[in-house]
């Protein structure tokens, strides 16, 4: 399976080469077309998926699950960037498939996050030994499910098909827009969505977690696009990435706590000792309140500045 995934990356249309580069593809630049930019952007993502799937199949270690999910999310953002030049229903369906694969990896990753949250506090680690053992058992079962779901999806064939379908559609079009203009328009669209999410969250003294979750998703999409198109957007892109990093970190920490709390409630009957479970839930509830305050404070500082900068 994984050799097929590598083959999918190897069969991508030839990328522009620089003289004397030793066959290495040049970086994305304003001088190439939108169609030429696509294989330059998608090839490393396909390679990352292949690499992480090999590790998932052999070991299933936590960091590779995380990076597999990130690579699939980045693919979704790349498809969104090109969506206006494609068959929209088809592009949206492909993005949903990437999401389902990321969710499959996430079912195991969520147990890794719960484990990390519980053992990060030494006193909790010592008092929740039996609960942590049960979490490890549930994580092992989840890994079996993640592997089965990803294997049955035929990721190698799916990626190869989607990449070539998208490239064929791009090749069939004549573009009257520069790559720099295309990148700027897509980043602007993602940025408008993020700012709208910020405004909604800032209206409330303490926003609902669902609003912060949607803000986090919008921020990720924007960050991925800025990273894709950094060479043609210049300093504007780098500055925006730096501004958003702190907020994204806080939102990510909060999301880990909420996901862990949800997992404990959902699998309470499978996790044994009710006393340890109640203790863990109380700890997570306190951590959630703490991280909500931190995140909202960062949101006010970063959000206000970010919104003013764009007005």
ChimeraX commands (.cxc) that place a marker at each C-alpha (Angstrom):
marker #1 position 0.00,0.00,0.00 radius 0.5
marker #1 position 2.64,2.51,0.99 radius 0.5
marker #1 position 4.77,1.80,-2.09 radius 0.5
marker #1 position 1.69,2.68,-4.11 radius 0.5
marker #1 position 1.40,5.95,-2.23 radius 0.5
marker #1 position 5.01,6.77,-3.06 radius 0.5
marker #1 position 4.25,5.88,-6.67 radius 0.5
marker #1 position 1.35,8.34,-6.60 radius 0.5
marker #1 position 3.73,11.11,-5.63 radius 0.5
marker #1 position 6.24,10.00,-8.26 radius 0.5
marker #1 position 3.61,10.08,-11.00 radius 0.5
marker #1 position 2.71,13.72,-10.45 radius 0.5
marker #1 position 3.22,15.99,-13.45 radius 0.5
marker #1 position 6.78,17.20,-13.83 radius 0.5
marker #1 position 7.57,20.31,-11.83 radius 0.5
marker #1 position 9.53,23.28,-13.20 radius 0.5
marker #1 position 13.28,22.78,-12.84 radius 0.5
marker #1 position 15.99,25.36,-12.39 radius 0.5
marker #1 position 19.18,25.20,-14.43 radius 0.5
marker #1 position 21.95,23.53,-12.48 radius 0.5
marker #1 position 19.62,22.56,-9.66 radius 0.5
marker #1 position 20.52,18.89,-9.89 radius 0.5
marker #1 position 16.92,17.98,-10.67 radius 0.5
marker #1 position 15.49,19.61,-7.56 radius 0.5
marker #1 position 12.20,21.47,-8.10 radius 0.5
marker #1 position 12.30,25.20,-7.75 radius 0.5
marker #1 position 10.23,26.92,-5.12 radius 0.5
marker #1 position 6.83,28.34,-5.89 radius 0.5
marker #1 position 7.24,31.81,-7.41 radius 0.5
marker #1 position 5.09,34.55,-8.88 radius 0.5
marker #1 position 6.40,33.71,-12.36 radius 0.5
marker #1 position 4.74,30.28,-12.65 radius 0.5
marker #1 position 1.12,29.50,-13.43 radius 0.5
marker #1 position -1.54,28.36,-11.00 radius 0.5
marker #1 position -1.44,24.91,-12.62 radius 0.5
marker #1 position 2.37,24.70,-12.35 radius 0.5
marker #1 position 2.20,25.65,-8.67 radius 0.5
marker #1 position -0.13,22.79,-7.78 radius 0.5
marker #1 position 2.31,19.84,-8.10 radius 0.5
marker #1 position 4.98,21.85,-6.27 radius 0.5
marker #1 position 2.57,22.32,-3.37 radius 0.5
marker #1 position 0.93,18.90,-3.32 radius 0.5
marker #1 position 3.97,16.62,-3.80 radius 0.5
marker #1 position 5.47,17.11,-0.30 radius 0.5
marker #1 position 2.03,16.62,1.27 radius 0.5
marker #1 position 1.54,13.30,-0.54 radius 0.5
marker #1 position 5.04,12.27,0.58 radius 0.5
marker #1 position 4.23,13.22,4.19 radius 0.5
marker #1 position 1.06,11.13,4.13 radius 0.5
marker #1 position 3.03,8.16,2.79 radius 0.5
marker #1 position 5.75,8.51,5.42 radius 0.5
marker #1 position 3.28,8.82,8.29 radius 0.5
marker #1 position 1.20,5.90,7.08 radius 0.5
marker #1 position 4.26,3.66,7.06 radius 0.5
marker #1 position 4.95,4.56,10.69 radius 0.5
marker #1 position 1.26,4.18,11.57 radius 0.5
marker #1 position 1.21,0.71,10.06 radius 0.5
marker #1 position 4.42,-0.39,11.79 radius 0.5
marker #1 position 4.26,1.41,15.14 radius 0.5
marker #1 position 1.26,3.73,15.53 radius 0.5
marker #1 position 3.25,6.23,17.58 radius 0.5
marker #1 position 1.53,9.40,18.74 radius 0.5
marker #1 position 3.55,12.01,16.85 radius 0.5
marker #1 position 3.11,10.29,13.49 radius 0.5
marker #1 position -0.65,10.13,14.02 radius 0.5
marker #1 position -0.61,13.86,14.69 radius 0.5
marker #1 position 1.49,14.62,11.62 radius 0.5
marker #1 position -0.67,12.39,9.42 radius 0.5
marker #1 position -3.73,14.32,10.51 radius 0.5
marker #1 position -1.96,17.65,9.90 radius 0.5
marker #1 position -0.89,16.58,6.38 radius 0.5
marker #1 position -4.47,15.60,5.55 radius 0.5
marker #1 position -5.77,18.91,6.91 radius 0.5
marker #1 position -3.24,20.78,4.79 radius 0.5
marker #1 position -4.46,18.86,1.74 radius 0.5
marker #1 position -8.01,19.98,2.55 radius 0.5
marker #1 position -6.84,23.60,2.69 radius 0.5
marker #1 position -4.98,23.28,-0.63 radius 0.5
marker #1 position -8.12,21.86,-2.26 radius 0.5
marker #1 position -10.11,24.76,-0.81 radius 0.5
marker #1 position -7.60,27.24,-2.26 radius 0.5
marker #1 position -8.13,25.82,-5.77 radius 0.5
marker #1 position -11.85,25.18,-5.34 radius 0.5
marker #1 position -13.03,28.15,-7.43 radius 0.5
marker #1 position -11.18,26.75,-10.47 radius 0.5
marker #1 position -12.56,23.22,-10.12 radius 0.5
marker #1 position -15.82,21.36,-10.15 radius 0.5
marker #1 position -17.02,22.61,-6.76 radius 0.5
marker #1 position -19.20,19.62,-5.81 radius 0.5
marker #1 position -16.34,17.27,-6.69 radius 0.5
marker #1 position -13.76,19.35,-4.82 radius 0.5
marker #1 position -15.98,19.51,-1.73 radius 0.5
marker #1 position -16.54,15.76,-1.83 radius 0.5
marker #1 position -12.78,15.18,-2.00 radius 0.5
marker #1 position -12.21,17.53,0.92 radius 0.5
marker #1 position -14.79,15.53,2.92 radius 0.5
marker #1 position -12.85,12.36,2.16 radius 0.5
marker #1 position -9.65,13.94,3.48 radius 0.5
marker #1 position -11.55,14.96,6.61 radius 0.5
marker #1 position -12.84,11.42,7.18 radius 0.5
marker #1 position -9.28,10.09,6.96 radius 0.5
marker #1 position -8.04,12.76,9.37 radius 0.5
marker #1 position -10.88,11.89,11.74 radius 0.5
marker #1 position -9.91,8.20,11.57 radius 0.5
marker #1 position -6.37,9.07,12.67 radius 0.5
marker #1 position -7.84,11.41,15.25 radius 0.5
marker #1 position -9.71,8.63,17.06 radius 0.5
marker #1 position -6.37,7.32,18.30 radius 0.5
marker #1 position -4.75,10.72,18.60 radius 0.5
marker #1 position -7.48,11.82,21.05 radius 0.5
marker #1 position -6.43,9.07,23.47 radius 0.5
marker #1 position -2.81,10.23,23.16 radius 0.5
marker #1 position -3.91,13.75,24.07 radius 0.5
marker #1 position -5.92,12.51,27.07 radius 0.5
marker #1 position -2.91,10.54,28.28 radius 0.5
marker #1 position -0.61,13.56,27.91 radius 0.5
marker #1 position -3.05,15.83,29.77 radius 0.5
marker #1 position -3.41,13.39,32.66 radius 0.5
marker #1 position 0.29,12.67,33.14 radius 0.5
marker #1 position 1.35,16.32,32.75 radius 0.5
marker #1 position 0.44,16.86,36.41 radius 0.5
marker #1 position 2.67,14.65,38.56 radius 0.5
marker #1 position 0.18,14.35,41.42 radius 0.5
marker #1 position -2.58,13.34,39.01 radius 0.5
marker #1 position -0.28,10.82,37.35 radius 0.5
marker #1 position 0.40,9.11,40.68 radius 0.5
marker #1 position -3.21,9.05,41.85 radius 0.5
marker #1 position -4.75,7.86,38.56 radius 0.5
marker #1 position -2.60,4.81,37.86 radius 0.5
marker #1 position -5.50,2.43,37.18 radius 0.5
marker #1 position -7.34,4.97,35.02 radius 0.5
marker #1 position -4.21,5.63,32.96 radius 0.5
marker #1 position -3.79,1.89,32.40 radius 0.5
marker #1 position -7.36,1.73,31.11 radius 0.5
marker #1 position -6.75,4.72,28.86 radius 0.5
marker #1 position -3.73,2.89,27.39 radius 0.5
marker #1 position -5.93,-0.13,26.71 radius 0.5
marker #1 position -8.57,2.00,24.99 radius 0.5
marker #1 position -5.85,3.70,22.96 radius 0.5
marker #1 position -4.59,0.32,21.73 radius 0.5
marker #1 position -8.12,-0.62,20.62 radius 0.5
marker #1 position -8.56,2.75,18.91 radius 0.5
marker #1 position -5.30,2.25,16.99 radius 0.5
marker #1 position -6.64,-1.01,15.56 radius 0.5
marker #1 position -9.73,0.86,14.40 radius 0.5
marker #1 position -7.73,3.74,12.93 radius 0.5
marker #1 position -5.48,1.39,10.97 radius 0.5
marker #1 position -8.47,-0.57,9.65 radius 0.5
marker #1 position -10.37,2.56,8.59 radius 0.5
marker #1 position -7.37,4.09,6.83 radius 0.5
marker #1 position -6.38,0.81,5.15 radius 0.5
marker #1 position -9.91,0.13,3.90 radius 0.5
marker #1 position -10.12,3.64,2.41 radius 0.5
marker #1 position -7.37,2.80,-0.09 radius 0.5
marker #1 position -5.53,6.03,0.58 radius 0.5
marker #1 position -2.92,5.34,-2.09 radius 0.5
marker #1 position -5.49,5.05,-4.88 radius 0.5
marker #1 position -7.65,7.84,-3.47 radius 0.5
marker #1 position -4.81,10.36,-3.34 radius 0.5
marker #1 position -3.46,9.43,-6.76 radius 0.5
marker #1 position -6.91,9.78,-8.31 radius 0.5
marker #1 position -7.74,13.09,-6.65 radius 0.5
marker #1 position -4.37,14.68,-7.43 radius 0.5
marker #1 position -4.58,13.80,-11.11 radius 0.5
marker #1 position -8.22,14.80,-11.40 radius 0.5
marker #1 position -7.44,18.21,-9.95 radius 0.5
marker #1 position -4.36,18.69,-12.14 radius 0.5
marker #1 position -6.26,17.65,-15.28 radius 0.5
marker #1 position -8.95,20.23,-14.53 radius 0.5
marker #1 position -6.31,22.93,-14.05 radius 0.5
marker #1 position -4.51,21.97,-17.27 radius 0.5
marker #1 position -7.76,22.29,-19.23 radius 0.5
marker #1 position -8.19,25.94,-18.23 radius 0.5
marker #1 position -6.62,29.16,-19.44 radius 0.5
marker #1 position -5.85,31.46,-16.51 radius 0.5
marker #1 position -6.01,35.23,-16.75 radius 0.5
marker #1 position -4.79,35.76,-13.18 radius 0.5
marker #1 position -1.24,35.66,-11.84 radius 0.5
marker #1 position -0.24,33.25,-9.11 radius 0.5
marker #1 position 0.40,36.17,-6.76 radius 0.5
marker #1 position -3.09,37.54,-7.42 radius 0.5
marker #1 position -4.68,34.11,-6.99 radius 0.5
marker #1 position -2.84,33.53,-3.71 radius 0.5
marker #1 position -3.76,36.97,-2.40 radius 0.5
marker #1 position -7.46,36.47,-3.20 radius 0.5
marker #1 position -7.64,33.09,-1.49 radius 0.5
marker #1 position -5.76,34.34,1.57 radius 0.5
marker #1 position -8.05,37.39,1.71 radius 0.5
marker #1 position -11.11,35.11,1.65 radius 0.5
marker #1 position -9.73,32.96,4.48 radius 0.5
marker #1 position -8.76,36.06,6.43 radius 0.5
marker #1 position -12.27,37.55,6.12 radius 0.5
marker #1 position -13.71,34.31,7.50 radius 0.5
marker #1 position -11.26,34.36,10.40 radius 0.5
marker #1 position -12.04,37.99,11.26 radius 0.5
marker #1 position -15.76,37.25,11.24 radius 0.5
marker #1 position -15.12,34.41,13.70 radius 0.5
marker #1 position -13.04,36.75,15.86 radius 0.5
marker #1 position -15.79,39.37,15.94 radius 0.5
marker #1 position -18.37,36.78,16.96 radius 0.5
marker #1 position -16.16,35.49,19.77 radius 0.5
marker #1 position -15.25,38.98,21.03 radius 0.5
marker #1 position -18.92,40.01,21.34 radius 0.5
marker #1 position -19.26,37.80,24.43 radius 0.5
marker #1 position -17.58,38.38,27.75 radius 0.5
marker #1 position -16.77,34.68,27.81 radius 0.5
marker #1 position -17.41,33.08,24.40 radius 0.5
marker #1 position -18.92,29.65,23.93 radius 0.5
marker #1 position -16.36,26.93,23.29 radius 0.5
marker #1 position -18.04,26.15,19.94 radius 0.5
marker #1 position -17.19,29.68,18.77 radius 0.5
marker #1 position -13.57,29.26,19.82 radius 0.5
marker #1 position -13.44,25.89,18.07 radius 0.5
marker #1 position -14.66,27.42,14.80 radius 0.5
marker #1 position -12.17,30.26,15.26 radius 0.5
marker #1 position -9.39,27.70,15.64 radius 0.5
marker #1 position -10.40,25.93,12.41 radius 0.5
marker #1 position -10.53,29.23,10.50 radius 0.5
marker #1 position -7.13,30.20,11.88 radius 0.5
marker #1 position -5.60,26.90,10.79 radius 0.5
marker #1 position -6.90,27.26,7.26 radius 0.5
marker #1 position -5.48,30.77,6.99 radius 0.5
marker #1 position -2.14,29.70,8.43 radius 0.5
marker #1 position -1.81,26.81,5.97 radius 0.5
marker #1 position -2.57,29.10,3.03 radius 0.5
marker #1 position -0.06,31.68,4.24 radius 0.5
marker #1 position 2.57,28.95,4.49 radius 0.5
marker #1 position 1.74,27.60,1.01 radius 0.5
marker #1 position 2.04,30.98,-0.64 radius 0.5
marker #1 position 4.71,32.62,1.52 radius 0.5
marker #1 position 7.18,33.02,-1.41 radius 0.5
marker #1 position 4.69,35.11,-3.42 radius 0.5
marker #1 position 3.09,37.01,-0.53 radius 0.5
marker #1 position 6.29,38.09,1.20 radius 0.5
marker #1 position 6.48,39.84,4.55 radius 0.5
marker #1 position 2.72,40.17,4.89 radius 0.5
marker #1 position 2.42,36.39,5.10 radius 0.5
marker #1 position 5.22,35.94,7.64 radius 0.5
marker #1 position 3.90,38.71,9.89 radius 0.5
marker #1 position 0.38,37.25,9.91 radius 0.5
marker #1 position 1.72,33.80,10.78 radius 0.5
marker #1 position 3.63,35.27,13.73 radius 0.5
marker #1 position 0.59,37.22,14.96 radius 0.5
marker #1 position -1.65,34.17,14.88 radius 0.5
marker #1 position 0.78,31.68,16.43 radius 0.5
marker #1 position 0.16,32.60,20.08 radius 0.5
marker #1 position -3.62,32.53,19.71 radius 0.5
marker #1 position -3.48,29.22,17.85 radius 0.5
marker #1 position -1.34,27.71,20.62 radius 0.5
marker #1 position -3.82,28.76,23.31 radius 0.5
marker #1 position -6.77,27.54,21.25 radius 0.5
marker #1 position -4.98,24.22,20.71 radius 0.5
marker #1 position -4.33,23.76,24.44 radius 0.5
marker #1 position -7.97,24.47,25.21 radius 0.5
marker #1 position -9.10,22.07,22.52 radius 0.5
marker #1 position -6.94,19.32,24.04 radius 0.5
marker #1 position -8.63,19.78,27.41 radius 0.5
marker #1 position -12.14,19.80,25.93 radius 0.5
marker #1 position -11.43,16.75,23.73 radius 0.5
marker #1 position -10.07,14.90,26.76 radius 0.5
marker #1 position -13.10,15.80,28.86 radius 0.5
marker #1 position -15.43,14.61,26.08 radius 0.5
marker #1 position -13.55,11.34,25.76 radius 0.5
marker #1 position -13.80,10.61,29.49 radius 0.5
marker #1 position -17.55,11.21,29.48 radius 0.5
marker #1 position -18.09,9.13,26.34 radius 0.5
marker #1 position -16.12,6.10,27.56 radius 0.5
marker #1 position -16.84,6.38,31.28 radius 0.5
marker #1 position -18.28,2.86,31.49 radius 0.5
marker #1 position -15.13,1.40,29.88 radius 0.5
marker #1 position -12.64,3.16,32.11 radius 0.5
marker #1 position -13.32,1.35,35.40 radius 0.5
marker #1 position -12.78,2.97,38.81 radius 0.5
marker #1 position -15.47,5.64,39.25 radius 0.5
marker #1 position -13.51,7.45,41.97 radius 0.5
marker #1 position -10.49,7.98,39.70 radius 0.5
marker #1 position -12.80,8.94,36.85 radius 0.5
marker #1 position -14.55,11.59,38.94 radius 0.5
marker #1 position -11.18,12.93,40.09 radius 0.5
marker #1 position -9.97,13.18,36.49 radius 0.5
marker #1 position -13.18,14.87,35.35 radius 0.5
marker #1 position -12.93,17.43,38.17 radius 0.5
marker #1 position -9.31,18.14,37.19 radius 0.5
marker #1 position -10.22,18.57,33.52 radius 0.5
marker #1 position -13.15,20.84,34.38 radius 0.5
marker #1 position -10.81,23.09,36.38 radius 0.5
marker #1 position -8.24,23.06,33.57 radius 0.5
marker #1 position -10.92,23.92,31.04 radius 0.5
marker #1 position -12.01,26.99,33.02 radius 0.5
marker #1 position -8.37,28.04,33.42 radius 0.5
marker #1 position -7.58,27.68,29.73 radius 0.5
marker #1 position -10.79,29.44,28.70 radius 0.5
marker #1 position -9.62,32.50,30.64 radius 0.5
marker #1 position -6.13,32.34,29.11 radius 0.5
marker #1 position -7.50,31.93,25.60 radius 0.5
marker #1 position -10.01,34.73,25.95 radius 0.5
marker #1 position -7.29,37.06,27.24 radius 0.5
marker #1 position -5.07,36.24,24.27 radius 0.5
marker #1 position -8.03,36.59,21.92 radius 0.5
marker #1 position -8.68,40.13,23.15 radius 0.5
marker #1 position -5.06,41.17,22.70 radius 0.5
marker #1 position -4.41,39.43,19.39 radius 0.5
marker #1 position -7.93,39.75,18.00 radius 0.5
marker #1 position -8.28,43.46,18.65 radius 0.5
marker #1 position -4.87,44.16,17.12 radius 0.5
marker #1 position -5.50,41.87,14.15 radius 0.5
marker #1 position -8.90,43.39,13.42 radius 0.5
marker #1 position -7.55,46.96,13.69 radius 0.5
marker #1 position -4.63,46.12,11.39 radius 0.5
marker #1 position -7.00,45.05,8.63 radius 0.5
marker #1 position -9.44,47.97,8.92 radius 0.5
marker link #1:1,2 radius 0.2
marker link #1:2,3 radius 0.2
marker link #1:3,4 radius 0.2
marker link #1:4,5 radius 0.2
marker link #1:5,6 radius 0.2
marker link #1:6,7 radius 0.2
marker link #1:7,8 radius 0.2
marker link #1:8,9 radius 0.2
marker link #1:9,10 radius 0.2
marker link #1:10,11 radius 0.2
marker link #1:11,12 radius 0.2
marker link #1:12,13 radius 0.2
marker link #1:13,14 radius 0.2
marker link #1:14,15 radius 0.2
marker link #1:15,16 radius 0.2
marker link #1:16,17 radius 0.2
marker link #1:17,18 radius 0.2
marker link #1:18,19 radius 0.2
marker link #1:19,20 radius 0.2
marker link #1:20,21 radius 0.2
marker link #1:21,22 radius 0.2
marker link #1:22,23 radius 0.2
marker link #1:23,24 radius 0.2
marker link #1:24,25 radius 0.2
marker link #1:25,26 radius 0.2
marker link #1:26,27 radius 0.2
marker link #1:27,28 radius 0.2
marker link #1:28,29 radius 0.2
marker link #1:29,30 radius 0.2
marker link #1:30,31 radius 0.2
marker link #1:31,32 radius 0.2
marker link #1:32,33 radius 0.2
marker link #1:33,34 radius 0.2
marker link #1:34,35 radius 0.2
marker link #1:35,36 radius 0.2
marker link #1:36,37 radius 0.2
marker link #1:37,38 radius 0.2
marker link #1:38,39 radius 0.2
marker link #1:39,40 radius 0.2
marker link #1:40,41 radius 0.2
marker link #1:41,42 radius 0.2
marker link #1:42,43 radius 0.2
marker link #1:43,44 radius 0.2
marker link #1:44,45 radius 0.2
marker link #1:45,46 radius 0.2
marker link #1:46,47 radius 0.2
marker link #1:47,48 radius 0.2
marker link #1:48,49 radius 0.2
marker link #1:49,50 radius 0.2
marker link #1:50,51 radius 0.2
marker link #1:51,52 radius 0.2
marker link #1:52,53 radius 0.2
marker link #1:53,54 radius 0.2
marker link #1:54,55 radius 0.2
marker link #1:55,56 radius 0.2
marker link #1:56,57 radius 0.2
marker link #1:57,58 radius 0.2
marker link #1:58,59 radius 0.2
marker link #1:59,60 radius 0.2
marker link #1:60,61 radius 0.2
marker link #1:61,62 radius 0.2
marker link #1:62,63 radius 0.2
marker link #1:63,64 radius 0.2
marker link #1:64,65 radius 0.2
marker link #1:65,66 radius 0.2
marker link #1:66,67 radius 0.2
marker link #1:67,68 radius 0.2
marker link #1:68,69 radius 0.2
marker link #1:69,70 radius 0.2
marker link #1:70,71 radius 0.2
marker link #1:71,72 radius 0.2
marker link #1:72,73 radius 0.2
marker link #1:73,74 radius 0.2
marker link #1:74,75 radius 0.2
marker link #1:75,76 radius 0.2
marker link #1:76,77 radius 0.2
marker link #1:77,78 radius 0.2
marker link #1:78,79 radius 0.2
marker link #1:79,80 radius 0.2
marker link #1:80,81 radius 0.2
marker link #1:81,82 radius 0.2
marker link #1:82,83 radius 0.2
marker link #1:83,84 radius 0.2
marker link #1:84,85 radius 0.2
marker link #1:85,86 radius 0.2
marker link #1:86,87 radius 0.2
marker link #1:87,88 radius 0.2
marker link #1:88,89 radius 0.2
marker link #1:89,90 radius 0.2
marker link #1:90,91 radius 0.2
marker link #1:91,92 radius 0.2
marker link #1:92,93 radius 0.2
marker link #1:93,94 radius 0.2
marker link #1:94,95 radius 0.2
marker link #1:95,96 radius 0.2
marker link #1:96,97 radius 0.2
marker link #1:97,98 radius 0.2
marker link #1:98,99 radius 0.2
marker link #1:99,100 radius 0.2
marker link #1:100,101 radius 0.2
marker link #1:101,102 radius 0.2
marker link #1:102,103 radius 0.2
marker link #1:103,104 radius 0.2
marker link #1:104,105 radius 0.2
marker link #1:105,106 radius 0.2
marker link #1:106,107 radius 0.2
marker link #1:107,108 radius 0.2
marker link #1:108,109 radius 0.2
marker link #1:109,110 radius 0.2
marker link #1:110,111 radius 0.2
marker link #1:111,112 radius 0.2
marker link #1:112,113 radius 0.2
marker link #1:113,114 radius 0.2
marker link #1:114,115 radius 0.2
marker link #1:115,116 radius 0.2
marker link #1:116,117 radius 0.2
marker link #1:117,118 radius 0.2
marker link #1:118,119 radius 0.2
marker link #1:119,120 radius 0.2
marker link #1:120,121 radius 0.2
marker link #1:121,122 radius 0.2
marker link #1:122,123 radius 0.2
marker link #1:123,124 radius 0.2
marker link #1:124,125 radius 0.2
marker link #1:125,126 radius 0.2
marker link #1:126,127 radius 0.2
marker link #1:127,128 radius 0.2
marker link #1:128,129 radius 0.2
marker link #1:129,130 radius 0.2
marker link #1:130,131 radius 0.2
marker link #1:131,132 radius 0.2
marker link #1:132,133 radius 0.2
marker link #1:133,134 radius 0.2
marker link #1:134,135 radius 0.2
marker link #1:135,136 radius 0.2
marker link #1:136,137 radius 0.2
marker link #1:137,138 radius 0.2
marker link #1:138,139 radius 0.2
marker link #1:139,140 radius 0.2
marker link #1:140,141 radius 0.2
marker link #1:141,142 radius 0.2
marker link #1:142,143 radius 0.2
marker link #1:143,144 radius 0.2
marker link #1:144,145 radius 0.2
marker link #1:145,146 radius 0.2
marker link #1:146,147 radius 0.2
marker link #1:147,148 radius 0.2
marker link #1:148,149 radius 0.2
marker link #1:149,150 radius 0.2
marker link #1:150,151 radius 0.2
marker link #1:151,152 radius 0.2
marker link #1:152,153 radius 0.2
marker link #1:153,154 radius 0.2
marker link #1:154,155 radius 0.2
marker link #1:155,156 radius 0.2
marker link #1:156,157 radius 0.2
marker link #1:157,158 radius 0.2
marker link #1:158,159 radius 0.2
marker link #1:159,160 radius 0.2
marker link #1:160,161 radius 0.2
marker link #1:161,162 radius 0.2
marker link #1:162,163 radius 0.2
marker link #1:163,164 radius 0.2
marker link #1:164,165 radius 0.2
marker link #1:165,166 radius 0.2
marker link #1:166,167 radius 0.2
marker link #1:167,168 radius 0.2
marker link #1:168,169 radius 0.2
marker link #1:169,170 radius 0.2
marker link #1:170,171 radius 0.2
marker link #1:171,172 radius 0.2
marker link #1:172,173 radius 0.2
marker link #1:173,174 radius 0.2
marker link #1:174,175 radius 0.2
marker link #1:175,176 radius 0.2
marker link #1:176,177 radius 0.2
marker link #1:177,178 radius 0.2
marker link #1:178,179 radius 0.2
marker link #1:179,180 radius 0.2
marker link #1:180,181 radius 0.2
marker link #1:181,182 radius 0.2
marker link #1:182,183 radius 0.2
marker link #1:183,184 radius 0.2
marker link #1:184,185 radius 0.2
marker link #1:185,186 radius 0.2
marker link #1:186,187 radius 0.2
marker link #1:187,188 radius 0.2
marker link #1:188,189 radius 0.2
marker link #1:189,190 radius 0.2
marker link #1:190,191 radius 0.2
marker link #1:191,192 radius 0.2
marker link #1:192,193 radius 0.2
marker link #1:193,194 radius 0.2
marker link #1:194,195 radius 0.2
marker link #1:195,196 radius 0.2
marker link #1:196,197 radius 0.2
marker link #1:197,198 radius 0.2
marker link #1:198,199 radius 0.2
marker link #1:199,200 radius 0.2
marker link #1:200,201 radius 0.2
marker link #1:201,202 radius 0.2
marker link #1:202,203 radius 0.2
marker link #1:203,204 radius 0.2
marker link #1:204,205 radius 0.2
marker link #1:205,206 radius 0.2
marker link #1:206,207 radius 0.2
marker link #1:207,208 radius 0.2
marker link #1:208,209 radius 0.2
marker link #1:209,210 radius 0.2
marker link #1:210,211 radius 0.2
marker link #1:211,212 radius 0.2
marker link #1:212,213 radius 0.2
marker link #1:213,214 radius 0.2
marker link #1:214,215 radius 0.2
marker link #1:215,216 radius 0.2
marker link #1:216,217 radius 0.2
marker link #1:217,218 radius 0.2
marker link #1:218,219 radius 0.2
marker link #1:219,220 radius 0.2
marker link #1:220,221 radius 0.2
marker link #1:221,222 radius 0.2
marker link #1:222,223 radius 0.2
marker link #1:223,224 radius 0.2
marker link #1:224,225 radius 0.2
marker link #1:225,226 radius 0.2
marker link #1:226,227 radius 0.2
marker link #1:227,228 radius 0.2
marker link #1:228,229 radius 0.2
marker link #1:229,230 radius 0.2
marker link #1:230,231 radius 0.2
marker link #1:231,232 radius 0.2
marker link #1:232,233 radius 0.2
marker link #1:233,234 radius 0.2
marker link #1:234,235 radius 0.2
marker link #1:235,236 radius 0.2
marker link #1:236,237 radius 0.2
marker link #1:237,238 radius 0.2
marker link #1:238,239 radius 0.2
marker link #1:239,240 radius 0.2
marker link #1:240,241 radius 0.2
marker link #1:241,242 radius 0.2
marker link #1:242,243 radius 0.2
marker link #1:243,244 radius 0.2
marker link #1:244,245 radius 0.2
marker link #1:245,246 radius 0.2
marker link #1:246,247 radius 0.2
marker link #1:247,248 radius 0.2
marker link #1:248,249 radius 0.2
marker link #1:249,250 radius 0.2
marker link #1:250,251 radius 0.2
marker link #1:251,252 radius 0.2
marker link #1:252,253 radius 0.2
marker link #1:253,254 radius 0.2
marker link #1:254,255 radius 0.2
marker link #1:255,256 radius 0.2
marker link #1:256,257 radius 0.2
marker link #1:257,258 radius 0.2
marker link #1:258,259 radius 0.2
marker link #1:259,260 radius 0.2
marker link #1:260,261 radius 0.2
marker link #1:261,262 radius 0.2
marker link #1:262,263 radius 0.2
marker link #1:263,264 radius 0.2
marker link #1:264,265 radius 0.2
marker link #1:265,266 radius 0.2
marker link #1:266,267 radius 0.2
marker link #1:267,268 radius 0.2
marker link #1:268,269 radius 0.2
marker link #1:269,270 radius 0.2
marker link #1:270,271 radius 0.2
marker link #1:271,272 radius 0.2
marker link #1:272,273 radius 0.2
marker link #1:273,274 radius 0.2
marker link #1:274,275 radius 0.2
marker link #1:275,276 radius 0.2
marker link #1:276,277 radius 0.2
marker link #1:277,278 radius 0.2
marker link #1:278,279 radius 0.2
marker link #1:279,280 radius 0.2
marker link #1:280,281 radius 0.2
marker link #1:281,282 radius 0.2
marker link #1:282,283 radius 0.2
marker link #1:283,284 radius 0.2
marker link #1:284,285 radius 0.2
marker link #1:285,286 radius 0.2
marker link #1:286,287 radius 0.2
marker link #1:287,288 radius 0.2
marker link #1:288,289 radius 0.2
marker link #1:289,290 radius 0.2
marker link #1:290,291 radius 0.2
marker link #1:291,292 radius 0.2
marker link #1:292,293 radius 0.2
marker link #1:293,294 radius 0.2
marker link #1:294,295 radius 0.2
marker link #1:295,296 radius 0.2
marker link #1:296,297 radius 0.2
marker link #1:297,298 radius 0.2
marker link #1:298,299 radius 0.2
marker link #1:299,300 radius 0.2
marker link #1:300,301 radius 0.2
marker link #1:301,302 radius 0.2
marker link #1:302,303 radius 0.2
marker link #1:303,304 radius 0.2
marker link #1:304,305 radius 0.2
marker link #1:305,306 radius 0.2
marker link #1:306,307 radius 0.2
marker link #1:307,308 radius 0.2
marker link #1:308,309 radius 0.2
marker link #1:309,310 radius 0.2
marker link #1:310,311 radius 0.2
view
